[in-house]
Every structure is written in C-alpha cells, then in structure tokens.
C-alpha cells in the first residue's frame, strides 16, 4: 500500500488500513525527498542499488504523439540531434527484435516492431529535457502500457470509456488513435491524480477527452453520457508486481500478501463485469501490470463464466510469443509481457468482443438447414405417394382416414411450434414422419433459412 501511495496509482477504497496509511502520505513524501537529497539523485529509480539497476535494463520507450507531430518528423528531429536510427528486416522474429532493443547503445534508437508510433531507445536514455517531450510530441510510455489502447483500437468518432484512467497515458494514446474525434470519458476517483491527468491530456492536445472525477463502479449503464459507449479500456488498480523498476528494496515489500491479492482481484472482477454490461459496448480491453494469475487469467475466467454467452476473447497478436496461461480454455488468447521475454515491464492484456446477436441462439447452422430437405426427401416422397393413393381411393368412393395434404404456413407454424429439440425431430428411432410444424420449427431456428425450407417442404 505504501508503494501504491507514493509511487503507484494511489489507494482506492476506504478500509481502515488504507485510511491509516493515507494519513502519513505527506510525511512519507517528505522522507522520500530528503532521501533523494541525501543520495544526490533526482529520479526515484536512481535510489536503486547498482545490482538492482543492472538487473533491470529495459529500453527507453517513447510514443510519438501523432496529435502533435508525425512519426517521420519526430525521427528526423532525433537524427538531427545525433541519434542513429537502427534498421532491421521486417521479417525479424519476435525474439530477435527483443534482443536487438536490449543491445541498443547510447544515442541509438529504432522503430518498434508491433506498435507503429513507438520509438525504442537505449536503456537509461533520459528524454525528460528533450523539447519533443516538453511540447507533448513524445510521451514516455513503456511498450507494454501501449498495448491496451493499441489492441482496443476504437474507430474514429466512437464513444470510449477509459476506466481508472489516471495518470492519462492510455487516454492520450486512445485520442491519437481516434485522431481526436468522438468522445473519451477518462474516469478516475482520485482527485489529486486527476490534476496530473488533466495536465497530461492538455499537453498532448487530446481535446476529445473529458475528465470525470467518478468511481467507475458507480457509473450507471443508463447514463445518457454512456448510452452509446462502444469501447472500454479497463486498467484497474493492481499489485504492480510486473513493474521492473519497483522500489521494493526501499519500501521493504517483497511479496504481495494473499489477502491483498484477494481484495484486488475481487475489485477487478467487479470492474470487468461492470464494463461488459454497458448496453452498446462492442470491445473491452482488460489489462494489469501484474504477474499474478489471480489478477489476470482468473479475473478473465470469472467474467466469462458469468457473461460467456455475450462476449468472447479475441486471440490477439498471434506472433506474440508470451501468451496467457492456460488456466482456462481460452487463456492463450490473452497476452503477457515480461522483462526477460519481451523487453518490457510485466503486463497482461485480454481483449473481449461482443458476440453478434444472431449467434447467441443455439440454432443449427445454415448448412444444416440446407441439408434438412434432403434428409426428409425420402420420407416426404413416401408420404406423398400414400396421400395420392388415399386421394385416389377417396375419388372412387372409398373411405379415407382423414390424411391431410402436407402444407406449411409460416405464421401458423410459428404459433404452434413446440419446444422439441432438433435431435428428437431428426431421430432415426421415430416411426412417424415429421409434421409440418416440426419441420418449420427447425427452419425458424435459423431465421434467414426458414422461408427457403418451407418452400421446399411445400413442393
């Protein structure tokens, strides 16, 4: 909790432990400032021991903010300052690219393999004083943190929610993807962090973003503002266990307690289910900077267990070798990131997509409906032969048994169809022939084929 309060996303909630720790926030920040003065360092990362810093040598990632400057223009500006652009073949493998970026030397940079607007610099490259950073032309954002918006990729002009949005990097990335069209509601309940997010959004010129100081879990699905929300990016509070530069040796926290993990995952499941229940939402991306299954695959599994018929997981980035763990059927559709395998911070991303309404029903496939008349053809011919025989007998004055000619009326059938299953209707054990109502019951299960089947049965 101390780490989250001072270095992370802040504390969400109001338990007695969180309230107690929050009371000492000013004192803790003052002590951190004194420690940095004593050690003669400016950045928090510089407080790390050399052994820790050498173990964590990730590239420096900088996302070009295309709302301010084009990528090629940004590249030329860096080259004019003496940076060398390292080229590579487009068929380079994932592992070879990860190896390339970890071996970049001072004043070298390259373009990212997966995210078009991302530039990769040598480890420890400091760009905070660069004019492009100060003007909002580049945003210092780890590659893993860029994945959620990149995979969600909302269309221009759409309505989007960035839940738990502070500090705003993902919000500005969404705005760039949407070319500043449509509406982005950047929601966060921490008032203090909202100020930082507002400044970042303003510097990035993300004019389509609206900052809301609200609790995402308390938002109403019927709220007029969110009625047309199509995409949601959910990056909720998590343990932060995937961040390679965590100052755990300073805070003294080496492991996340099972109690805290349980509370975090409960909140994450609630938030994800809440996101998936917006009436018009089509895509939802869920992400964390955690390495724990309990905050990642288990959360996705729980949400799918309750809403599995409405949403499905999209198998994203097939060439991405670091996949989700197979703790449930579609676990590998998700992706993970780690310092060792992807040269990024530890991360987890899952993309949900709404299942089209016509696929919710357990209707037979169109091919099955096409084959239905063929299955019934032989029996139908026998029945017609019998009807013709009865008709002939009737015309000769013979007594009939009241057999009716086989005709099908769609409105009549739709009102008379029972709930019998397809397997029973087509069962070989049945001695009697399917009735017209039964045939139409099968046909109406696939709306676009019902008329065709009815016509074939009536011939």
N, C-alpha and C positions, 0 to 999 in steps of 0.2 A: 504493500500500500504506500509505503514511503517513496519507493521508486516511482510509482504512478503519479503520486502527488507532485514530486519535484521534477522528474524527467519525462514522465509519460503523458497520458491523456487526461490526467486528473482523476479524482474519485467520483464515481457516480453512485448515488444511493445515500442513505442516511442512517446506517447502522451505528451503534454506539462506538464501535471500533473506528469507523471512518470519521465520525464526528470528533473523536479524541485526537486522531492523527491530524485532522484538518486544523485543529486549534494551534498546532505547532508549525504550520506551514511557513509563516514569516520567519520564525526562529530558525527553521531548517534552511531556508533560502539564505539567510544571513550567514549561517555557519558555512554553507557551500561557497559563498562569495569570499569569506575570509580564507578558506582553504585554498581557493584559486589564487588569491593574492600571495599567500604564503609560498605556494609552489611556483609562483610567477608564470601562470598559464592563463589563457583567455578562454579556451574551449573546454567543455566538460570532459571530452574524450582524452585531453592531454593529462588528466589526472590518473589515467590508467598506468599500471606498471608496464615497463618495456616488454616483459614476457607476454602480457595480455595483448598489447598493441601489435606485437609481431605475429601473434596467433590470429589476429583479426585484421587482415589486409584486403579489404574489399575495394574494388574500383570505386571511383567517384562518378556517380551518375548525375547527369544534368538534362532535364527535359526541356526542349525548346518550346517556349510558349508561342504557338503559331498565331495567337491573337495579337501579338506584338511584333514578331519577326518571323520570316520564313526560315526553314531549316538550312537551306543552302546559304542564305545570307549570314546566318549565325556561324556556320562552318567557316565561311570566308573571313569573318571577323577574327575567329580564333587563329586561323592560319596567318593572318596579317600580324598577329602578336607573337609569332614564332612557334606556334603549336604545329606538330606534324600529324597529318591525318593518315592513319594506318588503314590500308585497304586489305580486303580479303575476298576470296572467291565466294560467290553466292551459294554454292553447293557445300559450304563448310558444315561440318557436323556440329551438333549442339555441344558436345564435349570439347571439341577443338576450339570452338568460339569461347567457351568458358575459360579454357586455358590461355587463349590469346589475351583476354582482357585482364587477367590477373598478372600478366607479364608486361603490361604497358609500362613504359619508363617515363620519367619526368618530361613534361611538355609533349607527350604523345596522347592522341585520342582517336576514337573510331566511332562508327555508327553502330547502333545496336542491331542485332540480328532479328529480333522479334518486334520491337516497338519502334516504328518508323521515326518518330520525333525525338528519340532518346539518343544522347551522346554519352560515350563512356571515356573517362579519363583515368590516368594512372592513380593508384592508391595515394591517399594523402594530398591530392591536389586541392588547394584552397581557392575557391572561386567567390568567396563572400565579398571581396573587394572589387570584383570584376564589374564593369559598367553594365554588362548584359544582365547580371544578377540584380543589380540595384534598380534597373529600369523595368524589371519584370520580364525581360526577354528570355531568361532561362530560370528554371525552378529546380532547386537541388532536391531531388527525389529519388530514392532507391528504386531500382528496376522492379523489384517485387511489389512495391507500393503502386507502381504504374499499371500493374496487371488488371486490377478490378475494373477501372474505367475503360481500359483498352478492350477487355473482353465483353463488357456490357455494351459498349459502342452504341449509345442511343442515337436514333436518326435525328437529323437537323429538324428543329421545330417541335420536338416532342416535349412532354412534361415529365420531369425526373425528380426523384427524391434522393438526396444524399443524406442518409440517416447517420447520426453520430458523426457529423461532418468535420468538426474541428481536428486539426488546425486549418484545413482547407485545401491541401494539395490535390486531393482527388476531385474536389469541387471544380477547381480551375482546370483540371485535366478534362473533365466532362464538358465544361464550357468550350474548350478548344475543339474537342471532337464535334460538338454541335455547332461550331462556328458562331457562337454567341446568339443562337436563335432558340426559340422555345422558352421554357421556364425550368430552372433548377431551384428546388427548395432545399437549402442547406440547413439541416436541423441539428441543434445541439443544445443540451440543457445547462451547460456550464457557462455562466455569464462572463466570467473572466476570460475564458478561452475564445469566446465569441468576438471579443475585441481584436485578438490576434488574427482570427479568421477573416474578419471584415477588412482589416488592412491588407491581408494577403490577396483577397479577392479584388480589392480596389487596385492594387499594384499590378495584378495580372489582367486588368481591364475586363474581368468576367462580368459584364453588365447583365447577363441573363440570369444571374444567380441572386436569390433572395435569402437573406439570413434570418432564421427563425429561432428564437430562444424558447424551445419547447422540448418536452420529453417525447421522444418518438413513440414510445409505447402508449402514450396518452392521446396520440393523434387519432382522429375519427376517420374511418373509411368513407363516411358520408359527407365529410367536409367538402364544401364547394371548391376549395383550393386544390384538393387532391382527387377530385372526381375523375379526372382524365389522366392520372398518372399511369405511364406505360412502362417505365423502367425505374428500378430502385437499386441503389448501391448501399449495401449494409456492411459496414466495417465497425462492429461494436467493440466496446471495451473488452480487453483480453489480458492474459497474463504477460504478454510482451516477451515471452520466452524465446522467440525467434530472433530478436534483435541482437546482432553480433556485438554491438558496442555497448550493451547494457553495463552499467557501472555496478554490477553486483558485488564486486570486491570492496566498493565504498559503502554500500548500504548494508552489507553483511547478509544479504538474502541470496542463497544459492539455489533453493528449490521453492516451488510454489506448493503450498500446503494443499492437501486433498480437499479440505473444507472450502478453501477459496476457489479452487478449480470447480468444485460442485456449484458454488454460487454463481460463478461466471458463466458456466455452461447453461445453467437454468435461465439466466437472463438472456443469453444468446439464442436459446431455443425459442423463448417468448418473442424476442425481437424478429427472428426469422419467420416464424409463423404469422406474426402481425404483418410483416412485409408482403407475404404471399397472399394475404387476404384482401388486398386492395382490389376493387371490382374490375378495373380495366388494365391492371398491370400484366405485362407480357413477359418481361425478363427481370430477374432479380439476381444480383451477384452478391455472394456472401464471402467475406474474407476476414482473416485474422493474421496477426504477426505472432502466432503461437505455434509451437511444435507439438502440442498435446492433442492426441486423438479426441479427448473428451471435449475440447473446444472446437474441433474441426469435423472429422468424419462422423462422430457420434451426434453432433448437433444436426448435421445434414440428414443423417439416418432418422432421427426423431421427427424432423419436419416432414420428411417424405412419408413416414409411417402414418401421419395424420392427413396429409394433403397429396398423397402419392397419385391419386387419380386425376388431379388437376394440373400438376406440374411434373416435369421430368428433368433429369440432369442432362446437360449438353456436354459431350466429350470434347473439351476444349484443347486447342494446341496439340494435335496428335504427335508432333515431333518433339514435344517437351518430355524429356526422359524421366523427370522426377514427378511421379504420379501420386495420387491419393492412395491411402492404404485400403486394402480390400477387406475392410471390416463389415462391409455390406455389399450387395450385388454390384452396384454401380460406383463403388468407391474410386476406381481408377479413372472415372470420368473427370474427377477433380484433379487439381494440380497442387504440388507443393514446391517450395523453393528452400534452398539451404546454402550456407556459405561454401560448403565443400562441393556440392554438385552443380549449383547454378551461379556461383559467384555473386550472391545477393544475400540479403538478410533472410532469415527463416520466415516463410509465409505459407498461407493456404488459401486457395480460391475455388469456389464452386459456382457454377452458373446454372440457374433454374430457368426453364422456359415453359410457358403455359401450353398444355396440350390442347390442340384445336377441339372445339366443342363437338364436332361430328365424330371424333374418335373416342369420346368419353363412353359412348354406348358400347355394349358388347355385341354389336351387330356382326353378322357374317360378312366376310369381305365381298367385294363386288364380283370377284371371280367365282365365289361360291354361288352367288345368286345367278350368274350366267350359266353355271352348271346345273342349277336346280331343274329347269325344264327337261334337260337330258336325263336326269335321274328319274324323273316322273314320267318320261315319254312312253316307256314300255307299258306301264300300268295304265296310263291315260288311254292308250290305244285299245287295251283290253276293255276298259270301261266303256269307251265309245262303241266298240263292237257289240258289247252287251246292250247298250242303250238302243242301238239301231235294231237289234233283234227284238227288244221289247216293243219298240215303236211299230215294227212290222206286225208283231202279234196283236198289238192294240188296234191297228188298222183293220186287221182281219177279224176283230170282234173278240179277241182273246182277252183274258183278264190280266191286267198289269199289276205289278207290286208297288206302283207309285214312284218308280225311279224318276228322278228329275234330270234334265239336261244340265251338264256342268257349265255354269256361267259364273262370272265373278264381277261383283260390283264393289269398287274400292271403298266408297263411303259406308256401304253396308258391312263390308268385312271389317273395316277399322272399328266399327262399333260393336262387332260380335266376336272379335278375336279374343281368345282366352290367353292365359299366361303360359301355355305349354312351351316347352323348350324345343330348340331345333333338333337336339339329339333324339328326342322322343318322336318328333314328327317324321324324321327320316329313318327311324329304327327299322331294321330288317325283320324284327320279330313281330311287327304289326301285320295282322292278317287283312285288315281292311285298308282301303285306299285312302290317301289323304283327302280331306274335304276341301272345298273351295276356300273356306275360312282359314283352314290351316295353311294352305299354300300362300294365301295373301298375308298371313301373319309373318311368314318367313320373308316375304318380299318387302313388306313395310319396314322391317328391321333395318333395311338399307334404303333410305328414302329415294335416292336417285335411281334405284333399280325397280321400284315397286310397279310402276306403270308398264315397264317392259315385260316383267314376269307375268303380270295379269293378262296382257295381250296374248302372250304365248300360250297361257293356260286356256284362254277362251277360244283359241282357234279350233 
